[in-house]
Amino acid sequence: MKVVFASRTGNVESIVDRLGVDALQIQDGSETVNEDYIIFTYTDGYGDVPMEVEDFLKGNSEHLKGVVVSGDTGYGEAYCQAGDKIADEYHVECLYKVENDGTDDDIEEIKKLIQ
Ligand SMILES: Cc1cc2nc3c(=O)[nH]c(=O)nc-3n(C[C@H](O)[C@H](O)[C@H](O)COP(=O)(O)O)c2cc1C
């Protein structure tokens, strides 16, 4: 499965690198994808979907198959809420929530999910 990701401070990029899969990085949200994909995103603000991810999804919802989200438990109730918001809005599953850049166990679990 193709992976599309957004990363501001490098955690999501590190996760995707360790998966060893074909991946497209969202820069400004104007990118297009014409095959099924899973989106990997970080959480911004207080439980918010990053703006470039919102823009990307507006133009590319047709092939979206699921979301993997990174966050930080220090944000309490807003932990990884970007993933829940995308799942609700686009009627896909939030497949996995990972703290920051994840552990080796997280990477193994995510590998299984995206196969
Ligand atoms: C300004 C800011 C706001 C954040 N807000 C949240 C939040 O509401 N919920 C959450 O779970 N994590 C939040 N985080 C944590 C990031 O989503 C998390 O560290 C993530 O791994 C960053 O991914 P990246 O390094 O790929 O950009 C926030 C981080 C920053 C810097």
PDBQT file of the ligand as one rigid body, heavy atoms in Angstrom, charges set to zero:
ROOT
HETATM    1  C1  LIG A 201       2.573  23.045  18.221  1.00  0.00    +0.000 C 
HETATM    2  C2  LIG A 201       2.343  21.572  18.472  1.00  0.00    +0.000 A 
HETATM    3  C3  LIG A 201       1.077  21.131  18.762  1.00  0.00    +0.000 A 
HETATM    4  C4  LIG A 201       0.824  19.770  19.009  1.00  0.00    +0.000 A 
HETATM    5  N1  LIG A 201      -0.458  19.356  19.331  1.00  0.00    +0.000 NA
HETATM    6  C5  LIG A 201      -0.682  18.048  19.607  1.00  0.00    +0.000 A 
HETATM    7  C6  LIG A 201      -1.992  17.602  19.983  1.00  0.00    +0.000 A 
HETATM    8  O1  LIG A 201      -2.957  18.343  20.069  1.00  0.00    +0.000 OA
HETATM    9  N2  LIG A 201      -2.164  16.270  20.228  1.00  0.00    +0.000 N 
HETATM   10  C7  LIG A 201      -1.134  15.360  20.153  1.00  0.00    +0.000 A 
HETATM   11  O2  LIG A 201      -1.360  14.187  20.390  1.00  0.00    +0.000 OA
HETATM   12  N3  LIG A 201       0.116  15.771  19.797  1.00  0.00    +0.000 NA
HETATM   13  C8  LIG A 201       0.363  17.077  19.526  1.00  0.00    +0.000 A 
HETATM   14  N4  LIG A 201       1.625  17.502  19.183  1.00  0.00    +0.000 N 
HETATM   15  C9  LIG A 201       2.705  16.489  19.120  1.00  0.00    +0.000 C 
HETATM   16  C10 LIG A 201       3.056  16.073  17.691  1.00  0.00    +0.000 C 
HETATM   17  O3  LIG A 201       1.886  15.728  16.945  1.00  0.00    +0.000 OA
HETATM   18  C11 LIG A 201       3.983  14.861  17.751  1.00  0.00    +0.000 C 
HETATM   19  O4  LIG A 201       5.166  15.206  18.454  1.00  0.00    +0.000 OA
HETATM   20  C12 LIG A 201       4.332  14.327  16.397  1.00  0.00    +0.000 C 
HETATM   21  O5  LIG A 201       5.112  13.159  16.564  1.00  0.00    +0.000 OA
HETATM   22  C13 LIG A 201       5.082  15.333  15.528  1.00  0.00    +0.000 C 
HETATM   23  O6  LIG A 201       5.341  14.737  14.281  1.00  0.00    +0.000 OA
HETATM   24  P1  LIG A 201       6.449  15.327  13.293  1.00  0.00    +0.000 P 
HETATM   25  O7  LIG A 201       7.760  15.354  14.069  1.00  0.00    +0.000 OA
HETATM   26  O8  LIG A 201       6.515  14.370  12.164  1.00  0.00    +0.000 OA
HETATM   27  O9  LIG A 201       6.017  16.705  12.880  1.00  0.00    +0.000 OA
HETATM   28  C14 LIG A 201       1.894  18.848  18.947  1.00  0.00    +0.000 A 
HETATM   29  C15 LIG A 201       3.186  19.310  18.669  1.00  0.00    +0.000 A 
HETATM   30  C16 LIG A 201       3.418  20.647  18.431  1.00  0.00    +0.000 A 
HETATM   31  C17 LIG A 201       4.826  21.119  18.150  1.00  0.00    +0.000 C 
ENDROOT
TORSDOF 0
